[in-house]
Amino acid sequence: MKRFLSILLLCGCSSVNEIATSNHIVQENAIKILDTKDITIAHKHAQIILDETSDIAGVLGNIKDVTPWWATLIQYGFIAIIGIAVVVVLWQTGIGQAIRLAIGWIPSNKKKEAALAQSVLSDKNPETVREWIAAKRLSDPEFDAAWRKENDARTQKHWYQTALCR
């Protein structure tokens, strides 16, 4: 009856509980082997240990490693950070622009600027260099800042030279 109940209990338990129970039985029988002087009793306990290890090997296939949700979240977070870092490095080194040009993606404001520059060079169109510079300053804030800085430097240089001449 006791054996029937233990079998019923083991059948209803999870694989982890079955492994834990088998481990406990293996430990008990190993201690009995160490304590016994009779070889036939030792063989009996050794056979029980072999049966239990066979049971453990059988249920190991049912065990599944589960990664905690927070570890998965950290892993995806690090992958995202690495991806962003790669994009930033590519963009800051100028390789990003080279890749963009290699695949043929040119922004529309750059296309308009190139068309205006072509029309400035053409004798057929009335656009002048002033219009091209105005369009360039309007479309590129960095160019506009550099233009203003250069213009201020020239104005100061001109003012300084006229002040010396007086």
N, CA and C atoms as a LAMMPS dump frame, in Angstrom:
ITEM: TIMESTEP
0
ITEM: NUMBER OF ATOMS
498
ITEM: BOX BOUNDS ff ff ff
-5.0000000000000000e+02 5.0000000000000000e+02
-5.0000000000000000e+02 5.0000000000000000e+02
-5.0000000000000000e+02 5.0000000000000000e+02
ITEM: ATOMS id mol type element x y z
1 1 1 N 0.824 -1.196 0
2 1 2 C 0 0 0
3 1 3 C 0.866 1.257 0
4 2 1 N 1.919 1.249 0.839
5 2 2 C 2.806 2.411 0.927
6 2 3 C 3.502 2.662 -0.413
7 3 1 N 3.913 1.574 -1.038
8 3 2 C 4.583 1.704 -2.321
9 3 3 C 3.612 2.239 -3.378
10 4 1 N 2.361 1.785 -3.373
11 4 2 C 1.342 2.252 -4.312
12 4 3 C 1.104 3.746 -4.142
13 5 1 N 1.034 4.226 -2.913
14 5 2 C 0.819 5.645 -2.652
15 5 3 C 2.007 6.484 -3.112
16 6 1 N 3.227 5.974 -2.889
17 6 2 C 4.403 6.734 -3.331
18 6 3 C 4.468 6.794 -4.854
19 7 1 N 4.059 5.703 -5.525
20 7 2 C 4.038 5.709 -6.995
21 7 3 C 2.969 6.682 -7.485
22 8 1 N 1.805 6.665 -6.851
23 8 2 C 0.737 7.584 -7.212
24 8 3 C 1.172 9.03 -6.995
25 9 1 N 1.854 9.264 -5.895
26 9 2 C 2.34 10.605 -5.598
27 9 3 C 3.364 11.054 -6.637
28 10 1 N 4.281 10.156 -7.005
29 10 2 C 5.3 10.508 -7.999
30 10 3 C 4.697 10.744 -9.373
31 11 1 N 3.66 10.023 -9.729
32 11 2 C 3.037 10.214 -11.035
33 11 3 C 2.341 11.568 -11.127
34 12 1 N 1.831 12.055 -10.017
35 12 2 C 1.117 13.325 -10.031
36 12 3 C 2.021 14.524 -9.861
37 13 1 N 3.288 14.316 -9.56
38 13 2 C 4.198 15.435 -9.284
39 13 3 C 4.898 15.897 -10.559
40 14 1 N 5.499 17.038 -10.444
41 14 2 C 6.262 17.567 -11.571
42 14 3 C 7.611 16.863 -11.648
43 15 1 N 8.298 17.103 -12.742
44 15 2 C 9.607 16.482 -12.942
45 15 3 C 10.608 16.949 -11.905
46 16 1 N 10.503 18.179 -11.502
47 16 2 C 11.437 18.703 -10.501
48 16 3 C 11.237 17.978 -9.175
49 17 1 N 9.978 17.777 -8.776
50 17 2 C 9.716 17.054 -7.531
51 17 3 C 10.175 15.609 -7.627
52 18 1 N 9.993 15.004 -8.795
53 18 2 C 10.421 13.623 -8.976
54 18 3 C 11.939 13.502 -8.872
55 19 1 N 12.645 14.44 -9.433
56 19 2 C 14.112 14.428 -9.323
57 19 3 C 14.539 14.623 -7.875
58 20 1 N 13.889 15.541 -7.191
59 20 2 C 14.231 15.782 -5.788
60 20 3 C 13.968 14.537 -4.945
61 21 1 N 12.846 13.852 -5.171
62 21 2 C 12.535 12.639 -4.415
63 21 3 C 13.545 11.543 -4.725
64 22 1 N 13.857 11.362 -6.006
65 22 2 C 14.844 10.348 -6.387
66 22 3 C 16.201 10.654 -5.787
67 23 1 N 16.558 11.912 -5.742
68 23 2 C 17.831 12.302 -5.145
69 23 3 C 17.864 11.928 -3.662
70 24 1 N 16.764 12.142 -2.974
71 24 2 C 16.686 11.801 -1.548
72 24 3 C 16.828 10.293 -1.341
73 25 1 N 16.149 9.496 -2.203
74 25 2 C 16.243 8.039 -2.104
75 25 3 C 17.665 7.573 -2.39
76 26 1 N 18.314 8.164 -3.378
77 26 2 C 19.704 7.814 -3.701
78 26 3 C 20.608 8.097 -2.514
79 27 1 N 20.438 9.235 -1.88
80 27 2 C 21.272 9.57 -0.723
81 27 3 C 21.051 8.577 0.422
82 28 1 N 19.793 8.214 0.709
83 28 2 C 19.5 7.266 1.787
84 28 3 C 20.157 5.923 1.526
85 29 1 N 20.057 5.441 0.283
86 29 2 C 20.63 4.141 -0.045
87 29 3 C 22.149 4.17 -0.072
88 30 1 N 22.728 5.285 -0.46
89 30 2 C 24.194 5.394 -0.427
90 30 3 C 24.692 5.336 1.016
91 31 1 N 23.962 5.974 1.935
92 31 2 C 24.341 5.932 3.353
93 31 3 C 24.202 4.509 3.881
94 32 1 N 23.136 3.793 3.472
95 32 2 C 22.952 2.404 3.911
96 32 3 C 24.077 1.516 3.401
97 33 1 N 24.546 1.764 2.174
98 33 2 C 25.664 0.978 1.641
99 33 3 C 26.906 1.205 2.487
100 34 1 N 27.143 2.46 2.859
101 34 2 C 28.321 2.755 3.663
102 34 3 C 28.238 2.119 5.059
103 35 1 N 27.028 1.989 5.595
104 35 2 C 26.846 1.46 6.951
105 35 3 C 26.809 -0.062 6.999
106 36 1 N 26.499 -0.74 5.899
107 36 2 C 26.302 -2.196 5.926
108 36 3 C 27.625 -2.946 5.775
109 37 1 N 27.637 -4.161 6.379
110 37 2 C 28.807 -5.042 6.245
111 37 3 C 28.502 -6.204 5.299
112 38 1 N 27.208 -6.452 5.058
113 38 2 C 26.781 -7.573 4.222
114 38 3 C 26.748 -7.144 2.764
115 39 1 N 27.409 -7.889 1.9
116 39 2 C 27.519 -7.522 0.488
117 39 3 C 26.187 -7.666 -0.245
118 40 1 N 25.335 -8.597 0.137
119 40 2 C 24.049 -8.766 -0.55
120 40 3 C 23.133 -7.577 -0.274
121 41 1 N 23.185 -7.052 0.933
122 41 2 C 22.39 -5.859 1.253
123 41 3 C 22.945 -4.662 0.487
124 42 1 N 24.264 -4.565 0.374
125 42 2 C 24.891 -3.476 -0.369
126 42 3 C 24.485 -3.517 -1.835
127 43 1 N 24.421 -4.75 -2.408
128 43 2 C 23.995 -4.888 -3.802
129 43 3 C 22.537 -4.46 -3.979
130 44 1 N 21.701 -4.785 -2.998
131 44 2 C 20.295 -4.4 -3.054
132 44 3 C 20.163 -2.873 -3.068
133 45 1 N 20.917 -2.203 -2.197
134 45 2 C 20.866 -0.737 -2.15
135 45 3 C 21.483 -0.106 -3.405
136 46 1 N 22.513 -0.753 -3.93
137 46 2 C 23.128 -0.266 -5.162
138 46 3 C 22.146 -0.363 -6.326
139 47 1 N 21.353 -1.457 -6.358
140 47 2 C 20.349 -1.601 -7.408
141 47 3 C 19.275 -0.52 -7.288
142 48 1 N 18.883 -0.172 -6.075
143 48 2 C 17.903 0.904 -5.862
144 48 3 C 18.476 2.227 -6.37
145 49 1 N 19.749 2.475 -6.093
146 49 2 C 20.407 3.706 -6.556
147 49 3 C 20.422 3.75 -8.079
148 50 1 N 20.738 2.617 -8.715
149 50 2 C 20.749 2.578 -10.181
150 50 3 C 19.351 2.824 -10.752
151 51 1 N 18.332 2.258 -10.123
152 51 2 C 16.963 2.484 -10.595
153 51 3 C 16.573 3.955 -10.468
154 52 1 N 16.935 4.557 -9.363
155 52 2 C 16.58 5.965 -9.152
156 52 3 C 17.319 6.888 -10.13
157 53 1 N 18.586 6.587 -10.381
158 53 2 C 19.317 7.422 -11.343
159 53 3 C 18.747 7.238 -12.744
160 54 1 N 18.224 6.05 -13.029
161 54 2 C 17.558 5.816 -14.308
162 54 3 C 16.282 6.66 -14.392
163 55 1 N 15.548 6.73 -13.256
164 55 2 C 14.35 7.574 -13.226
165 55 3 C 14.708 9.044 -13.431
166 56 1 N 15.792 9.46 -12.793
167 56 2 C 16.227 10.862 -12.935
168 56 3 C 16.563 11.147 -14.393
169 57 1 N 17.291 10.24 -15.028
170 57 2 C 17.655 10.444 -16.434
171 57 3 C 16.412 10.486 -17.316
172 58 1 N 15.387 9.735 -16.942
173 58 2 C 14.16 9.719 -17.731
174 58 3 C 13.368 11.013 -17.653
175 59 1 N 13.382 11.66 -16.49
176 59 2 C 12.582 12.874 -16.344
177 59 3 C 13.359 14.141 -16.661
178 60 1 N 14.645 14.036 -16.885
179 60 2 C 15.426 15.232 -17.211
180 60 3 C 14.963 15.878 -18.516
181 61 1 N 14.416 15.082 -19.42
182 61 2 C 13.909 15.634 -20.67
183 61 3 C 12.709 16.549 -20.467
184 62 1 N 12.012 16.385 -19.35
185 62 2 C 10.843 17.212 -19.062
186 62 3 C 11.205 18.532 -18.405
187 63 1 N 12.447 18.663 -18.006
188 63 2 C 12.892 19.886 -17.345
189 63 3 C 13.246 20.915 -18.411
190 64 1 N 12.788 22.126 -18.199
191 64 2 C 13.064 23.193 -19.162
192 64 3 C 13.672 24.368 -18.409
193 65 1 N 14.814 24.841 -18.896
194 65 2 C 15.418 26.029 -18.306
195 65 3 C 14.557 27.231 -18.643
196 66 1 N 14.275 28.027 -17.65
197 66 2 C 13.452 29.214 -17.852
198 66 3 C 14.282 30.431 -17.463
199 67 1 N 14.441 31.341 -18.407
200 67 2 C 15.147 32.588 -18.134
201 67 3 C 14.164 33.568 -17.52
202 68 1 N 14.54 34.204 -16.427
203 68 2 C 13.62 35.17 -15.817
204 68 3 C 13.306 36.317 -16.786
205 69 1 N 12.115 36.891 -16.646
206 69 2 C 11.672 37.958 -17.544
207 69 3 C 12.601 39.154 -17.495
208 70 1 N 13.148 39.453 -16.332
209 70 2 C 14.006 40.626 -16.211
210 70 3 C 15.34 40.402 -16.904
211 71 1 N 15.817 39.155 -16.935
212 71 2 C 17.076 38.882 -17.639
213 71 3 C 16.893 39.046 -19.144
214 72 1 N 15.747 38.611 -19.65
215 72 2 C 15.448 38.789 -21.067
216 72 3 C 15.323 40.269 -21.405
217 73 1 N 14.675 41.018 -20.514
218 73 2 C 14.532 42.459 -20.717
219 73 3 C 15.895 43.151 -20.748
220 74 1 N 16.781 42.776 -19.832
221 74 2 C 18.131 43.36 -19.814
222 74 3 C 18.882 43 -21.096
223 75 1 N 18.729 41.766 -21.546
224 75 2 C 19.403 41.336 -22.772
225 75 3 C 18.943 42.174 -23.968
226 76 1 N 17.633 42.346 -24.127
227 76 2 C 17.128 43.16 -25.233
228 76 3 C 17.529 44.627 -25.077
229 77 1 N 17.596 45.1 -23.83
230 77 2 C 18.037 46.473 -23.591
231 77 3 C 19.473 46.686 -24.053
232 78 1 N 20.354 45.727 -23.727
233 78 2 C 21.746 45.848 -24.156
234 78 3 C 21.872 45.758 -25.678
235 79 1 N 21.07 44.91 -26.296
236 79 2 C 21.108 44.816 -27.756
237 79 3 C 20.673 46.14 -28.382
238 80 1 N 19.645 46.767 -27.809
239 80 2 C 19.189 48.06 -28.323
240 80 3 C 20.254 49.135 -28.138
241 81 1 N 20.902 49.15 -26.98
242 81 2 C 21.955 50.145 -26.721
243 81 3 C 23.112 49.959 -27.693
244 82 1 N 23.498 48.72 -27.938
245 82 2 C 24.591 48.452 -28.876
246 82 3 C 24.188 48.894 -30.285
247 83 1 N 22.946 48.637 -30.679
248 83 2 C 22.469 49.058 -32
249 83 3 C 22.502 50.567 -32.16
250 84 1 N 22.042 51.27 -31.14
251 84 2 C 22.058 52.737 -31.185
252 84 3 C 23.492 53.248 -31.243
253 85 1 N 24.386 52.628 -30.462
254 85 2 C 25.792 53.053 -30.461
255 85 3 C 26.423 52.85 -31.835
256 86 1 N 26.11 51.749 -32.488
257 86 2 C 26.657 51.495 -33.829
258 86 3 C 26.167 52.557 -34.811
259 87 1 N 24.882 52.894 -34.735
260 87 2 C 24.334 53.915 -35.634
261 87 3 C 24.997 55.265 -35.381
262 88 1 N 25.185 55.626 -34.109
263 88 2 C 25.815 56.913 -33.775
264 88 3 C 27.25 56.955 -34.276
265 89 1 N 27.992 55.871 -34.069
266 89 2 C 29.39 55.839 -34.526
267 89 3 C 29.451 55.937 -36.047
268 90 1 N 28.579 55.203 -36.734
269 90 2 C 28.567 55.278 -38.195
270 90 3 C 28.234 56.686 -38.673
271 91 1 N 27.278 57.314 -38.03
272 91 2 C 26.871 58.649 -38.456
273 91 3 C 27.954 59.68 -38.16
274 92 1 N 28.568 59.61 -36.987
275 92 2 C 29.564 60.607 -36.601
276 92 3 C 30.858 60.477 -37.392
277 93 1 N 31.187 59.293 -37.832
278 93 2 C 32.411 59.122 -38.614
279 93 3 C 32.214 59.445 -40.086
280 94 1 N 30.973 59.652 -40.499
281 94 2 C 30.713 59.97 -41.895
282 94 3 C 30.426 58.747 -42.744
283 95 1 N 30.575 57.575 -42.158
284 95 2 C 30.293 56.357 -42.915
285 95 3 C 28.799 56.266 -43.214
286 96 1 N 27.98 56.806 -42.315
287 96 2 C 26.539 56.791 -42.53
288 96 3 C 26.146 57.528 -43.799
289 97 1 N 26.785 58.671 -44.04
290 97 2 C 26.49 59.408 -45.269
291 97 3 C 26.975 58.645 -46.493
292 98 1 N 28.12 57.973 -46.364
293 98 2 C 28.62 57.177 -47.492
294 98 3 C 27.667 56.026 -47.799
295 99 1 N 27.135 55.392 -46.76
296 99 2 C 26.169 54.311 -46.966
297 99 3 C 24.905 54.862 -47.61
298 100 1 N 24.473 56.023 -47.13
299 100 2 C 23.27 56.649 -47.675
300 100 3 C 23.456 56.962 -49.165
301 101 1 N 24.621 57.458 -49.53
302 101 2 C 24.885 57.743 -50.942
303 101 3 C 25.022 56.465 -51.761
304 102 1 N 25.594 55.429 -51.153
305 102 2 C 25.788 54.165 -51.876
306 102 3 C 24.457 53.514 -52.233
307 103 1 N 23.464 53.657 -51.371
308 103 2 C 22.161 53.067 -51.693
309 103 3 C 21.304 54.014 -52.521
310 104 1 N 21.807 55.225 -52.752
311 104 2 C 21.123 56.157 -53.637
312 104 3 C 20.094 57.043 -52.973
313 105 1 N 20.134 57.154 -51.663
314 105 2 C 19.17 58.002 -50.971
315 105 3 C 19.77 59.385 -50.773
316 106 1 N 19.238 60.342 -51.487
317 106 2 C 19.671 61.736 -51.378
318 106 3 C 18.464 62.538 -50.915
319 107 1 N 18.605 63.313 -49.84
320 107 2 C 17.462 64.088 -49.344
321 107 3 C 16.948 65.071 -50.399
322 108 1 N 15.653 65.365 -50.334
323 108 2 C 15.028 66.219 -51.353
324 108 3 C 15.575 67.644 -51.311
325 109 1 N 15.922 68.156 -50.121
326 109 2 C 16.463 69.526 -50.083
327 109 3 C 17.834 69.593 -50.766
328 110 1 N 18.605 68.505 -50.704
329 110 2 C 19.903 68.483 -51.401
330 110 3 C 19.687 68.41 -52.916
331 111 1 N 18.656 67.696 -53.339
332 111 2 C 18.345 67.626 -54.77
333 111 3 C 17.93 69.001 -55.3
334 112 1 N 17.091 69.722 -54.517
335 112 2 C 16.664 71.063 -54.921
336 112 3 C 17.85 72.022 -54.978
337 113 1 N 18.742 71.888 -54.019
338 113 2 C 19.931 72.75 -53.98
339 113 3 C 20.822 72.501 -55.2
340 114 1 N 20.986 71.214 -55.551
341 114 2 C 21.799 70.882 -56.725
342 114 3 C 21.148 71.411 -58.007
343 115 1 N 19.826 71.333 -58.09
344 115 2 C 19.122 71.857 -59.275
345 115 3 C 19.299 73.361 -59.38
346 116 1 N 19.227 74.078 -58.252
347 116 2 C 19.434 75.525 -58.263
348 116 3 C 20.872 75.866 -58.657
349 117 1 N 21.835 75.097 -58.152
350 117 2 C 23.234 75.342 -58.526
351 117 3 C 23.436 75.119 -60.026
352 118 1 N 22.784 74.098 -60.576
353 118 2 C 22.885 73.869 -62.021
354 118 3 C 22.272 75.029 -62.803
355 119 1 N 21.148 75.553 -62.313
356 119 2 C 20.512 76.66 -63.037
357 119 3 C 21.322 77.944 -62.914
358 120 1 N 22.082 78.117 -61.817
359 120 2 C 22.954 79.287 -61.68
360 120 3 C 24.066 79.227 -62.733
361 121 1 N 24.58 78.027 -62.973
362 121 2 C 25.651 77.868 -63.949
363 121 3 C 25.143 77.995 -65.393
364 122 1 N 23.868 77.747 -65.606
365 122 2 C 23.301 77.81 -66.947
366 122 3 C 23.029 79.268 -67.337
367 123 1 N 23.288 79.583 -68.581
368 123 2 C 23.032 80.931 -69.082
369 123 3 C 21.553 81.151 -69.423
370 124 1 N 20.786 80.105 -69.559
371 124 2 C 19.388 80.208 -69.934
372 124 3 C 18.511 80.714 -68.789
373 125 1 N 18.889 80.439 -67.554
374 125 2 C 18.051 80.779 -66.404
375 125 3 C 18.519 82.067 -65.738
376 126 1 N 17.595 82.828 -65.2
377 126 2 C 17.961 84.116 -64.617
378 126 3 C 18.483 84.036 -63.177
379 127 1 N 18.556 82.852 -62.572
380 127 2 C 19.023 82.767 -61.191
381 127 3 C 20.479 83.215 -61.092
382 128 1 N 20.788 83.831 -59.979
383 128 2 C 22.155 84.312 -59.763
384 128 3 C 22.763 83.56 -58.582
385 129 1 N 24.03 83.854 -58.358
386 129 2 C 24.74 83.228 -57.236
387 129 3 C 24.116 83.664 -55.916
388 130 1 N 23.615 84.902 -55.862
389 130 2 C 22.953 85.374 -54.638
390 130 3 C 21.753 84.506 -54.287
391 131 1 N 20.959 84.134 -55.281
392 131 2 C 19.804 83.283 -55.019
393 131 3 C 20.231 81.901 -54.549
394 132 1 N 21.313 81.388 -55.125
395 132 2 C 21.808 80.075 -54.697
396 132 3 C 22.298 80.137 -53.255
397 133 1 N 23.03 81.2 -52.915
398 133 2 C 23.522 81.36 -51.541
399 133 3 C 22.35 81.496 -50.576
400 134 1 N 21.329 82.25 -50.957
401 134 2 C 20.159 82.398 -50.102
402 134 3 C 19.463 81.054 -49.886
403 135 1 N 19.33 80.269 -50.934
404 135 2 C 18.701 78.949 -50.81
405 135 3 C 19.559 78.013 -49.96
406 136 1 N 20.855 78.093 -50.137
407 136 2 C 21.775 77.252 -49.348
408 136 3 C 21.697 77.625 -47.874
409 137 1 N 21.67 78.922 -47.575
410 137 2 C 21.567 79.375 -46.182
411 137 3 C 20.236 78.96 -45.572
412 138 1 N 19.191 78.96 -46.364
413 138 2 C 17.864 78.595 -45.872
414 138 3 C 17.767 77.09 -45.598
415 139 1 N 18.4 76.283 -46.425
416 139 2 C 18.263 74.832 -46.289
417 139 3 C 19.278 74.22 -45.322
418 140 1 N 20.394 74.883 -45.056
419 140 2 C 21.453 74.309 -44.22
420 140 3 C 21.798 75.27 -43.085
421 141 1 N 21.331 74.994 -41.861
422 141 2 C 21.601 75.89 -40.738
423 141 3 C 23.096 76.027 -40.411
424 142 1 N 23.86 74.962 -40.612
425 142 2 C 25.303 75.041 -40.352
426 142 3 C 25.983 76 -41.336
427 143 1 N 25.584 75.897 -42.606
428 143 2 C 26.132 76.795 -43.615
429 143 3 C 25.753 78.232 -43.288
430 144 1 N 24.518 78.441 -42.853
431 144 2 C 24.058 79.782 -42.502
432 144 3 C 24.881 80.346 -41.336
433 145 1 N 25.148 79.524 -40.32
434 145 2 C 25.952 79.989 -39.181
435 145 3 C 27.368 80.327 -39.625
436 146 1 N 27.947 79.476 -40.47
437 146 2 C 29.294 79.755 -40.977
438 146 3 C 29.293 81.018 -41.844
439 147 1 N 28.249 81.209 -42.634
440 147 2 C 28.126 82.406 -43.476
441 147 3 C 28.089 83.667 -42.615
442 148 1 N 27.264 83.621 -41.567
443 148 2 C 27.158 84.792 -40.695
444 148 3 C 28.481 85.081 -39.984
445 149 1 N 29.151 84.052 -39.532
446 149 2 C 30.43 84.236 -38.844
447 149 3 C 31.46 84.839 -39.789
448 150 1 N 31.516 84.311 -40.984
449 150 2 C 32.467 84.839 -41.98
450 150 3 C 32.108 86.278 -42.356
451 151 1 N 30.821 86.558 -42.487
452 151 2 C 30.373 87.901 -42.82
453 151 3 C 30.742 88.88 -41.7
454 152 1 N 30.542 88.474 -40.431
455 152 2 C 30.924 89.332 -39.301
456 152 3 C 32.426 89.576 -39.277
457 153 1 N 33.201 88.541 -39.564
458 153 2 C 34.659 88.692 -39.572
459 153 3 C 35.099 89.664 -40.669
460 154 1 N 34.491 89.561 -41.832
461 154 2 C 34.842 90.479 -42.927
462 154 3 C 34.421 91.912 -42.595
463 155 1 N 33.268 92.057 -41.976
464 155 2 C 32.781 93.397 -41.62
465 155 3 C 33.721 94.034 -40.603
466 156 1 N 34.142 93.268 -39.613
467 156 2 C 35.063 93.8 -38.603
468 156 3 C 36.413 94.126 -39.226
469 157 1 N 36.883 93.276 -40.118
470 157 2 C 38.164 93.521 -40.773
471 157 3 C 38.075 94.797 -41.624
472 158 1 N 36.983 94.956 -42.344
473 158 2 C 36.79 96.142 -43.17
474 158 3 C 36.703 97.398 -42.289
475 159 1 N 35.962 97.336 -41.183
476 159 2 C 35.827 98.465 -40.276
477 159 3 C 37.183 98.829 -39.671
478 160 1 N 37.983 97.821 -39.297
479 160 2 C 39.29 98.061 -38.706
480 160 3 C 40.216 98.736 -39.722
481 161 1 N 40.172 98.281 -40.991
482 161 2 C 41.038 98.867 -42.019
483 161 3 C 40.612 100.309 -42.32
484 162 1 N 39.331 100.589 -42.357
485 162 2 C 38.901 101.962 -42.631
486 162 3 C 39.216 102.864 -41.449
487 163 1 N 39.198 102.331 -40.237
488 163 2 C 39.534 103.15 -39.069
489 163 3 C 41.015 103.487 -39.053
490 164 1 N 41.855 102.605 -39.535
491 164 2 C 43.301 102.855 -39.573
492 164 3 C 43.656 103.888 -40.644
493 165 1 N 42.908 103.882 -41.73
494 165 2 C 43.19 104.79 -42.826
495 165 3 C 42.848 106.236 -42.461
496 166 1 N 42.015 106.498 -41.509
497 166 2 C 41.601 107.861 -41.195
498 166 3 C 42.626 108.556 -40.438
